[in-house]
């Protein structure tokens, strides 16, 4: 009598017989649930440009480094930079630009003062911003270009299944098309003369096919296309006939 094989040995034997499915390109909108066949590399820096992490004022840190509630610093507001703006307003010493979250930081600024660290906040920011709390250092509340990834960096490895976060990552990296594997087509066949479909009347000796439902759901969760779920009796010809019809 031969020794029983372990689960790991069975898995190794199954995987050794598996042939990788063909790869195909798909648009990112169609990639959810599929498995990457090739890595995804960033097409652009993430972020693509220096941008503000807060609603507030773009400033020169040297102008406001000593600001406090007891010694506020007033700056002339000379520009407005909303999100999506392509403007790069000039800031002289003593000047600031009102800025929204995600907007590009002016080249002359090196820190952001949130509205919460001013006397009037957004409501009192048209002409003068009065700073009552200094940014901790140059670069405060500035998200630098490329701090998360640089163009060409691998952001998703081959073999990754594309869930919501992975799809978002590819989109942020400026990638419109991904190379993925075709979905595996899976048939779930439960064997047993005692089995009936869930909901059918149970006669003596019969039970619902719960395992078939379980396996089909697990296969679908793993990304498979379940093309059949069936039950057959224990007669040897039933399985052969079912496979012949697939």
Steps between C-alpha positions, in 0.01 A plus 500: 500500500650832395542781749240776495604827339481823694287796394818681397605208280160491334514876440846472350380227262197707395705814439756304299222407259368854464568687174489882522204652319550733205564866574304791355498879530197660661394855578536590866121525534478128411786379720321455833528141622760400241860394565794696365719313258751784470604755764354849493751783479415862570457715192537816708635611835263462797423776585563649155593841648558668836151555641331624813380252760277764661267789422689809607784724382815428304780694671873545533597329823754772569213750521296309757746282691461713813123548486300433816178608667698762695696616195286445189641562153292676234557413132350664194282254306584555133368191325244221514597143398203260477532127436557438131669836443799514269608841631831558680459842662805699601539549877729769636615502863204590722246361253279190498263321265170353609508131403266201502581136577657331198590824325857547370727683744647821355871470422582787738323333796648227718228441762125506551322670789155343555205736537470373858835665583382847397280760668218508247542180303333488161251774587772760557754409232434726205763766576697407812575170671591527867704198605478400869685165487823437310537200270730247665765524224544569128293245313219495756175374342666475158467165321812483284495378141597133485501444877278191461640370169709611203414445135625152410471360852319168538182574693329160459675165450404226259270251670308764695122472486340831411275610785363853555825630655714346226282652228529839669879463522528428128278798422706733721809379316349616171458150358199446273559141387616191691616155388302233686429130484172369365261394773521125569180316405395267780236227521387393847373142507382343825483120502265304717171319449380654824521860371212723393493866404441737795128559541390171350291271726713265706408134497653248734879480447527819290680826597543843334815558295654769719861426400430573135361841590800564724758404237329702226499809721865450598600459135313817404662690788839385373429648157377195311215491251276222632347350185319210666385376838345156497441190710527144374436161649762239584459308176822501302340608173348821638829691529616389157176617340513835677860570395417406141231771493729780620 
